Amino acid sequence: MEVITTMKNPGNLGFLVLSRRLLTQMFAEMYGKWHSDSQAYVYLLMAACFTDQGDTPGCLKRGELFFSGRELSLRFAWSRRHVNHFIGELEQNGVVEVMKVQNCSKLRLLHYDTLCRMRVKNGADGRRRSAGDEMFEVFWEQYHDMTQQPALDIEAARKAWGKLTLAEREEAVGNIEMYLCMLPSIDRARTALKYLQMKSFVLN
């Protein structure tokens, strides 16, 4: 893979500050279209957590994300074999580390801090964001990214999120794709608010 060096070292050409919101929109428009290795890696950087989500083993840390080969295959317009080869190459070359967590896979981007130097510590109101706030943002982005639904009722969803235990929050994030895979059609997916209120992430 020719871009391995670039994935580890940003070089001396400087940095661009792009909002996660802009990148999320860009990759939503690219969903289902063929991605180059570089584009796929930038997506992983964008999707990874930018702050630690907690101290328990199942919590995501800065530079980590939950992923599945099936979802990446659909997103990048790659075969599952291509996805496995891509992740395997990254792991073999010291770019990522792959871990199994309960019913899902977790990816750690080993050069995240080198490539993404900015840290977001405060909310728009100046209040320091808690791990729960950050984890909710991860859930909110991932759920609407996967379902392509309009992002509605965020404050009601935030309240529903606040009623969940830490273990339930981890399930809510980690089981989005498995929940969607169990549906006859993605159009049947509940809204993010209903997904949380009805605890659709609890898979029996």
N, C-alpha and C positions, 0 to 999 in steps of 0.2 A: 504494500500500500504506500503510494508515493507521498501522502500527506502526513505520515506519522510524525515526522520532525516538527511540522507546524502545529500538530495537535499537542505537543509537549512544550514548545517554546514559542512565545509570541514574536520573537525577534526584536528589532530596534526601530520599527516603523511607527510606533506609538499605538494608541488605543482609540476606539470610537465608543462613545457612550450611547447605547441604544436602549430604549425602554423595553421591558419584558412584554408590555402590552402590544407594542409595535411588532415585536418578533412573533408573539402569539398569533396576531392577525396574519402575518406573512405566512407562517407555517400552516395556519388553517386554510389559506388559499391554495397552498401546495399539497394539501392532503390528497393522497391517492395518485399523485403524480411522481414520476421517477425522480429520485434524489441521488446526487453524487455522494461519495464518501464524505466530502467536506461539509456538504449541506446536512447530511445525517448527523455528523458530529456536532455541528452548531445547534441542531435541534436538541441533542442530548444536553448540551451546556445550558440552553434556554430552559429546558424542562426540569433541570436539577434544582434542588432546594438551595436558596441563597443564605439561609440561617439554619441553625440546629433546631430540630422540632421537639427535642426532649432527651432524657437521659436513659430511658429504658431500651433494651436491645432492639425492639422493633421500630423505634423511632428513626426517621430520616435525619441525617446530619448534613451540614453544608456540603454541597457537591455530590449529593446522592439522589437517586430517584428510583421508584418502582417501575418495572417495565415488563412487557411480555413480548415474545417473539412474534406472536400473531398480530398484535396491535402495530408493532413496528413494520411488519410485512405489509399490512394494509396502508399504513401511512406513507412509507417510502416507495410503494409499488415495486417491492422486491419479493422474490421467493423466500420461503422460510429458510432454505439452504443458504441463500445470500445473506440473510440477517445473521444466521448462526456463524457464518464465515467472517462477517464484518466484526461482530462482537468478539469472536475468538481471536482475530488479528489484533484488535485493540488490547485484549487481555494479554496476549503473548508478548506484545511490544511495550507493556508497562504503561498503557494509557488509561485503562480501566481495571477495576476489580469487580468480579461478579459474585454475589452472595445469594443464598437461598434463605428466605425469611417466611416461615409458616407456609402459606399457600401461594406465594409469589416470589419473584426474583427482584433483587435490588442491585443497582449498578452504582459503583463509586467511581467518580471521575478523579483520577489521581493528580491531575494538574489543574484542577478547577481554580484554586487560589492564584495560580500564576496567570491564568487566562482571564479570570473574572475578579478583578481586584477590589471592586466596590462592594461594600456591605451596607445593607439597608437595616437600620436599627430603630427608626422611629416611623410612626404612622403619619398620615397627612395632617393630623391635628397636633403633632409634636409629641404625642404620647408614645412611650416606648412600647413596641409591639411585643406581645408575649409569644411563647412557643405555640400556644393554641391559636393565636391570630395568624401566625405564619402557616401553620398546618392547614387552617381553614382556607387560606388563599391558594395553597397547593391543591387542595380538594376542588375548590371552585373552578380553578383554571382547567384542571385535568378532566373534570366531569363534563364541562361544556365543550372542551376540545374534542373529547371522544364522542359525545352525543350530537354535537353541532346544534344544540338547542339555544334559543336566546337566553341570556343570563338574567333571569327575572327573580324578584323577591329575595335579594341578597341579605337584607337585614333580618327577615324572618328566618332565612336559612342559617344565618349566623347565630340566632337565638336557639334554633334546634340543635346546632352544633355544640353550643355551650352546655346543653343538657346531656351530652354523651360523655361516657367515661373515656379515658385515654385509650384503653384497649379498643373500644368501639370506634374511636376516631381513626385509629390505625387500620381497622377493618374497612371503614368507609372509604379510605383512600386506596388501600391495597386490593379491594374486591370490585372496583368499578368495572374493570374489563370482564371479569368472570360473570358479574351480574348481567352485563350487556350480551355476553355470549349465550346466556340461558334464555334470552328473549327470542321469539320467532322473527322479530324484525326490530332494528334499532329505533324505528319510529314508535315502538311501543314503550320506550323508556320513560320512566317517570321523570318529573322535573327534579332538579337537585334538592329542592325543599322537601318534596314528597319522599324522595330517596332516603333522606335523613330522618324525617318524621316517622316513616313506616319501617325504618331499619332494613331496607332492602339489601343492604350489604351483608346481612347475616345469612349465610348460605348453608342450608342443611343437606 
